[in-house]
Amino acid sequence: MLKFFGNYRDYASLAIRIMLGLTLFLSHGLPKITSPDRWQGEGEAMAHLGITFAPVFWGFMAGATETLAGLLFLIGLAVRPAALTMVFVMLVAALAQIERTGALRGGAAHPVDFAAGAVALVLLGAGAYSLDRKFGFDK
């Protein structure tokens, strides 16, 4: 009955890339990059991995990674490497949420949702409608 949607399989990666890319770029990365006062707090999440030095640097890097990954998702270039970095960033964010709230409930589960989308892109690749495919990086 739903085999009809199989005709649109090539749009799956595109849809995931656009949704994650817009959200990462506009709602996560850009606000972090343009707010240096947030870098310290964001970077302190790395302490969950035993990394306690240079939290301002790590906070900036989280925002820069989200911004760049969002752009790369949107244009479909280097999607798998960008998605792998986002899996890492979102797992650190999930650990921070668990530490802060004791669980992943409601909005606190948001990093896990993002990580799931990123894992899907790692597995699916950029898809037919991407620069990765055009340049032969993703066949």
DRENMISE-661522 format. One record per residue: residue in one letter; z, y, x of N, C-alpha, C, O in turn. Coordinates in steps of 0.05 Angstrom, whole numbers, plus 5000, padded with zeros to 4 digits. Example, Ala and Ser with C-alpha at 12.3 -4.5 7.8 and 13.67 -1.06 7.14 Angstrom:
<rec "A" <5156 4886 5264> <5156 4910 5246> <5156 4934 5264> <5169 4934 5285>>,
<rec "S" <5142 4955 5257> <5143 4979 5273> <5157 5001 5258> <5161 5023 5268>>,
//
This chain:
<rec "M" <5000 4976 5016> <5000 5000 5000> <5000 5025 5017> <4986 5044 5011>>,
<rec "L" <5015 5025 5039> <5017 5049 5056> <4999 5047 5080> <5002 5063 5099>>,
<rec "K" <4981 5028 5081> <4963 5025 5103> <4945 5049 5107> <4936 5054 5129>>,
<rec "F" <4942 5065 5086> <4927 5089 5087> <4936 5107 5110> <4920 5121 5123>>,
<rec "F" <4962 5108 5114> <4973 5126 5135> <4966 5116 5163> <4967 5132 5182>>,
<rec "G" <4958 5091 5166> <4949 5081 5192> <4924 5096 5202> <4919 5097 5226>>,
<rec "N" <4909 5108 5184> <4886 5124 5191> <4894 5149 5206> <4878 5162 5219>>,
<rec "Y" <4919 5157 5204> <4929 5182 5216> <4948 5177 5239> <4964 5194 5247>>,
<rec "R" <4947 5153 5250> <4965 5145 5272> <4964 5165 5296> <4984 5170 5308>>,
<rec "D" <4940 5176 5302> <4937 5194 5324> <4952 5220 5320> <4956 5235 5339>>,
<rec "Y" <4960 5226 5296> <4974 5251 5290> <5004 5248 5294> <5018 5268 5294>>,
<rec "A" <5014 5224 5298> <5043 5219 5300> <5055 5235 5324> <5074 5250 5321>>,
<rec "S" <5043 5231 5348> <5053 5245 5371> <5050 5275 5368> <5068 5290 5376>>,
<rec "L" <5028 5283 5357> <5024 5312 5353> <5046 5324 5335> <5057 5345 5341>>,
<rec "A" <5052 5310 5313> <5073 5320 5295> <5100 5322 5309> <5114 5342 5307>>,
<rec "I" <5107 5301 5323> <5133 5301 5338> <5133 5323 5359> <5153 5337 5361>>,
<rec "R" <5111 5326 5374> <5109 5346 5394> <5112 5374 5383> <5127 5391 5394>>,
<rec "I" <5099 5380 5361> <5101 5407 5349> <5129 5412 5339> <5140 5434 5344>>,
<rec "M" <5140 5393 5324> <5167 5398 5313> <5188 5401 5335> <5204 5420 5335>>,
<rec "L" <5188 5383 5354> <5208 5385 5376> <5202 5409 5394> <5220 5423 5402>>,
<rec "G" <5176 5414 5399> <5169 5436 5417> <5177 5463 5406> <5188 5479 5420>>,
<rec "L" <5171 5468 5380> <5179 5493 5368> <5209 5497 5368> <5220 5518 5375>>,
<rec "T" <5224 5476 5360> <5253 5478 5359> <5265 5482 5387> <5283 5498 5391>>,
<rec "L" <5255 5466 5407> <5266 5469 5434> <5261 5497 5445> <5278 5509 5456>>,
<rec "F" <5236 5506 5442> <5229 5532 5453> <5243 5555 5439> <5256 5571 5452>>,
<rec "L" <5241 5556 5413> <5251 5579 5398> <5281 5579 5392> <5294 5600 5392>>,
<rec "S" <5292 5555 5386> <5320 5554 5377> <5339 5546 5399> <5363 5552 5396>>,
<rec "H" <5330 5533 5420> <5348 5524 5440> <5343 5537 5467> <5361 5551 5478>>,
<rec "G" <5319 5534 5478> <5313 5544 5505> <5314 5574 5508> <5328 5585 5524>>,
<rec "L" <5297 5588 5492> <5295 5617 5494> <5322 5631 5490> <5329 5649 5505>>,
<rec "P" <5338 5624 5470> <5364 5637 5467> <5382 5632 5491> <5398 5650 5498>>,
<rec "K" <5381 5609 5503> <5398 5604 5527> <5388 5620 5551> <5404 5632 5565>>,
<rec "I" <5362 5620 5555> <5350 5634 5578> <5356 5664 5576> <5361 5677 5597>>,
<rec "T" <5355 5675 5553> <5359 5704 5549> <5388 5712 5546> <5393 5736 5541>>,
<rec "S" <5406 5694 5548> <5435 5700 5545> <5451 5690 5569> <5463 5668 5567>>,
<rec "P" <5450 5704 5591> <5464 5695 5615> <5494 5690 5611> <5506 5674 5626>>,
<rec "D" <5506 5703 5591> <5534 5699 5586> <5540 5670 5575> <5563 5662 5575>>,
<rec "R" <5520 5656 5567> <5523 5628 5557> <5520 5608 5579> <5529 5585 5575>>,
<rec "W" <5509 5615 5602> <5503 5595 5623> <5527 5580 5633> <5526 5556 5637>>,
<rec "Q" <5550 5595 5637> <5574 5582 5647> <5583 5560 5628> <5588 5537 5636>>,
<rec "G" <5586 5567 5602> <5595 5547 5582> <5576 5523 5579> <5585 5501 5577>>,
<rec "E" <5550 5529 5579> <5531 5507 5577> <5532 5489 5601> <5531 5465 5598>>,
<rec "G" <5535 5501 5625> <5535 5486 5649> <5560 5469 5653> <5560 5449 5667>>,
<rec "E" <5582 5477 5640> <5606 5461 5643> <5604 5434 5630> <5621 5416 5635>>,
<rec "A" <5584 5429 5614> <5579 5403 5602> <5573 5382 5624> <5578 5358 5619>>,
<rec "M" <5563 5391 5647> <5557 5372 5668> <5582 5359 5679> <5580 5338 5693>>,
<rec "A" <5605 5370 5674> <5630 5358 5683> <5634 5330 5671> <5648 5314 5683>>,
<rec "H" <5621 5324 5649> <5623 5298 5637> <5609 5277 5654> <5613 5253 5650>>,
<rec "L" <5593 5286 5673> <5579 5268 5691> <5592 5270 5719> <5582 5258 5738>>,
<rec "G" <5615 5284 5721> <5629 5287 5746> <5618 5310 5763> <5625 5313 5786>>,
<rec "I" <5600 5326 5752> <5588 5349 5767> <5602 5374 5758> <5597 5384 5736>>,
<rec "T" <5620 5384 5775> <5636 5408 5768> <5628 5433 5783> <5639 5454 5777>>,
<rec "F" <5610 5431 5802> <5602 5455 5817> <5579 5469 5804> <5563 5457 5790>>,
<rec "A" <5578 5495 5808> <5555 5512 5799> <5549 5510 5769> <5526 5505 5762>>,
<rec "P" <5569 5514 5751> <5563 5511 5723> <5543 5532 5713> <5528 5526 5694>>,
<rec "V" <5543 5556 5724> <5523 5576 5716> <5495 5566 5722> <5477 5569 5705>>,
<rec "F" <5491 5554 5745> <5464 5543 5752> <5456 5522 5732> <5434 5522 5722>>,
<rec "W" <5474 5503 5726> <5468 5481 5708> <5463 5492 5679> <5446 5481 5665>>,
<rec "G" <5477 5512 5671> <5472 5524 5645> <5445 5537 5643> <5431 5533 5623>>,
<rec "F" <5438 5551 5664> <5411 5563 5666> <5390 5541 5665> <5370 5543 5651>>,
<rec "M" <5394 5519 5681> <5375 5498 5682> <5371 5484 5655> <5349 5475 5648>>,
<rec "A" <5393 5481 5640> <5391 5469 5613> <5372 5486 5596> <5354 5475 5583>>,
<rec "G" <5376 5512 5596> <5359 5530 5580> <5330 5530 5590> <5312 5530 5574>>,
<rec "A" <5327 5530 5617> <5300 5530 5628> <5286 5504 5622> <5262 5504 5615>>,
<rec "T" <5300 5482 5623> <5288 5456 5616> <5280 5455 5587> <5258 5446 5581>>,
<rec "E" <5296 5464 5569> <5290 5464 5541> <5266 5483 5535> <5248 5476 5520>>,
<rec "T" <5265 5506 5548> <5243 5524 5544> <5217 5512 5554> <5197 5512 5540>>,
<rec "L" <5217 5502 5579> <5193 5491 5591> <5184 5466 5576> <5160 5462 5570>>,
<rec "A" <5203 5448 5569> <5196 5424 5555> <5184 5431 5528> <5164 5418 5519>>,
<rec "G" <5195 5451 5514> <5184 5459 5489> <5155 5468 5491> <5138 5461 5475>>,
<rec "L" <5149 5484 5511> <5122 5493 5516> <5104 5470 5523> <5081 5468 5513>>,
<rec "L" <5113 5452 5540> <5096 5429 5548> <5091 5411 5524> <5069 5401 5521>>,
<rec "F" <5111 5407 5507> <5106 5391 5482> <5085 5405 5465> <5067 5391 5454>>,
<rec "L" <5086 5431 5462> <5068 5445 5445> <5039 5443 5455> <5020 5440 5439>>,
<rec "I" <5035 5445 5481> <5008 5443 5491> <4999 5415 5498> <4976 5410 5503>>,
<rec "G" <5018 5396 5498> <5012 5369 5503> <5006 5362 5532> <4989 5346 5538>>,
<rec "L" <5020 5375 5550> <5016 5371 5579> <5042 5361 5591> <5064 5371 5586>>,
<rec "A" <5040 5340 5608> <5063 5328 5621> <5085 5320 5601> <5108 5325 5606>>,
<rec "V" <5076 5309 5579> <5095 5304 5557> <5115 5282 5564> <5139 5286 5558>>,
<rec "R" <5107 5261 5577> <5126 5240 5583> <5147 5249 5603> <5171 5245 5598>>,
<rec "P" <5140 5263 5625> <5161 5273 5643> <5180 5293 5629> <5204 5293 5633>>,
<rec "A" <5168 5311 5613> <5184 5330 5598> <5203 5317 5579> <5226 5325 5576>>,
<rec "A" <5193 5296 5566> <5210 5281 5547> <5233 5267 5561> <5255 5266 5551>>,
<rec "L" <5227 5256 5584> <5248 5243 5600> <5270 5263 5607> <5294 5256 5606>>,
<rec "T" <5263 5286 5616> <5283 5306 5623> <5299 5315 5598> <5323 5320 5600>>,
<rec "M" <5285 5316 5575> <5300 5323 5550> <5319 5301 5542> <5340 5307 5530>>,
<rec "V" <5312 5276 5546> <5331 5254 5540> <5357 5259 5556> <5379 5257 5545>>,
<rec "F" <5354 5265 5582> <5377 5270 5598> <5393 5294 5588> <5418 5292 5585>>,
<rec "V" <5380 5317 5583> <5394 5341 5574> <5408 5335 5548> <5431 5344 5544>>,
<rec "M" <5396 5321 5529> <5408 5315 5503> <5431 5295 5505> <5450 5297 5490>>,
<rec "L" <5429 5277 5524> <5452 5258 5528> <5476 5273 5539> <5499 5267 5531>>,
<rec "V" <5472 5292 5557> <5494 5309 5567> <5505 5325 5544> <5530 5327 5541>>,
<rec "A" <5488 5336 5527> <5498 5351 5504> <5513 5334 5484> <5533 5342 5473>>,
<rec "A" <5504 5309 5481> <5519 5290 5463> <5546 5284 5474> <5566 5283 5459>>,
<rec "L" <5547 5279 5500> <5574 5274 5513> <5592 5298 5509> <5616 5294 5504>>,
<rec "A" <5582 5322 5512> <5598 5346 5508> <5608 5348 5479> <5631 5355 5474>>,
<rec "Q" <5591 5341 5460> <5599 5341 5431> <5621 5321 5426> <5640 5327 5412>>,
<rec "I" <5618 5297 5437> <5638 5277 5433> <5665 5286 5445> <5685 5282 5432>>,
<rec "E" <5664 5298 5468> <5688 5309 5481> <5701 5330 5464> <5725 5331 5460>>,
<rec "R" <5684 5348 5453> <5694 5371 5437> <5705 5362 5410> <5726 5372 5402>>,
<rec "T" <5690 5345 5396> <5698 5338 5368> <5709 5310 5365> <5721 5304 5344>>,
<rec "G" <5706 5293 5385> <5716 5266 5383> <5697 5247 5369> <5702 5223 5368>>,
<rec "A" <5675 5257 5359> <5655 5240 5346> <5629 5254 5344> <5626 5278 5350>>,
<rec "L" <5609 5240 5335> <5582 5252 5330> <5577 5252 5300> <5564 5234 5290>>,
<rec "R" <5588 5271 5286> <5585 5273 5257> <5571 5300 5250> <5575 5320 5265>>,
<rec "G" <5556 5299 5229> <5544 5324 5219> <5526 5336 5241> <5510 5322 5253>>,
<rec "G" <5528 5362 5245> <5512 5376 5264> <5517 5368 5293> <5500 5373 5310>>,
<rec "A" <5539 5356 5298> <5546 5347 5325> <5527 5324 5334> <5525 5319 5358>>,
<rec "A" <5514 5311 5315> <5496 5289 5322> <5468 5299 5330> <5451 5283 5337>>,
<rec "H" <5464 5325 5328> <5438 5337 5333> <5426 5330 5360> <5402 5324 5361>>,
<rec "P" <5442 5329 5382> <5430 5321 5408> <5420 5293 5408> <5400 5287 5421>>,
<rec "V" <5432 5275 5393> <5423 5247 5391> <5396 5246 5376> <5379 5231 5384>>,
<rec "D" <5393 5263 5356> <5368 5264 5341> <5345 5273 5360> <5324 5262 5360>>,
<rec "F" <5351 5294 5375> <5331 5304 5394> <5325 5283 5415> <5301 5279 5422>>,
<rec "A" <5345 5269 5425> <5340 5248 5445> <5322 5226 5433> <5305 5216 5447>>,
<rec "A" <5326 5219 5408> <5310 5199 5395> <5281 5208 5393> <5263 5192 5399>>,
<rec "G" <5276 5233 5387> <5249 5243 5386> <5236 5243 5414> <5213 5237 5417>>,
<rec "A" <5252 5250 5434> <5242 5250 5462> <5236 5221 5471> <5216 5217 5484>>,
<rec "V" <5253 5202 5463> <5247 5174 5470> <5221 5165 5457> <5204 5151 5469>>,
<rec "A" <5216 5174 5432> <5191 5167 5419> <5167 5178 5434> <5147 5165 5437>>,
<rec "L" <5170 5203 5445> <5148 5214 5460> <5144 5200 5487> <5121 5197 5497>>,
<rec "V" <5166 5191 5499> <5163 5175 5524> <5147 5150 5518> <5130 5142 5534>>,
<rec "L" <5153 5137 5496> <5139 5112 5489> <5111 5116 5479> <5093 5101 5486>>,
<rec "L" <5107 5136 5462> <5081 5141 5450> <5062 5156 5468> <5038 5152 5467>>,
<rec "G" <5073 5173 5485> <5056 5191 5501> <5049 5215 5485> <5058 5219 5463>>,
<rec "A" <5032 5232 5497> <5024 5257 5485> <5006 5253 5461> <5005 5270 5443>>,
<rec "G" <4991 5232 5460> <4973 5226 5438> <4945 5237 5442> <4939 5249 5463>>,
<rec "A" <4928 5232 5422> <4899 5239 5424> <4894 5269 5426> <4875 5277 5438>>,
<rec "Y" <4911 5284 5413> <4906 5313 5411> <4924 5328 5431> <4943 5341 5424>>,
<rec "S" <4918 5324 5457> <4935 5335 5478> <4919 5341 5503> <4897 5330 5507>>,
<rec "L" <4930 5358 5520> <4918 5363 5546> <4921 5339 5564> <4904 5333 5581>>,
<rec "D" <4943 5324 5561> <4946 5299 5576> <4923 5280 5572> <4912 5269 5591>>,
<rec "R" <4914 5277 5547> <4891 5260 5541> <4865 5272 5551> <4849 5257 5562>>,
<rec "K" <4862 5298 5548> <4838 5311 5557> <4834 5308 5587> <4812 5304 5596>>,
<rec "F" <4856 5310 5603> <4854 5308 5632> <4857 5280 5642> <4856 5275 5666>>,
<rec "G" <4861 5260 5624> <4862 5232 5632> <4889 5223 5641> <4891 5202 5654>>,
<rec "F" <4910 5238 5636> <4937 5230 5644> <4950 5211 5625> <4968 5196 5632>>,
<rec "D" <4940 5209 5600> <4951 5193 5579> <4929 5179 5564> <4917 5191 5546>>,
<rec "K" <4924 5154 5571> <4903 5139 5557> <4913 5116 5542> <4898 5101 5530>>,
//
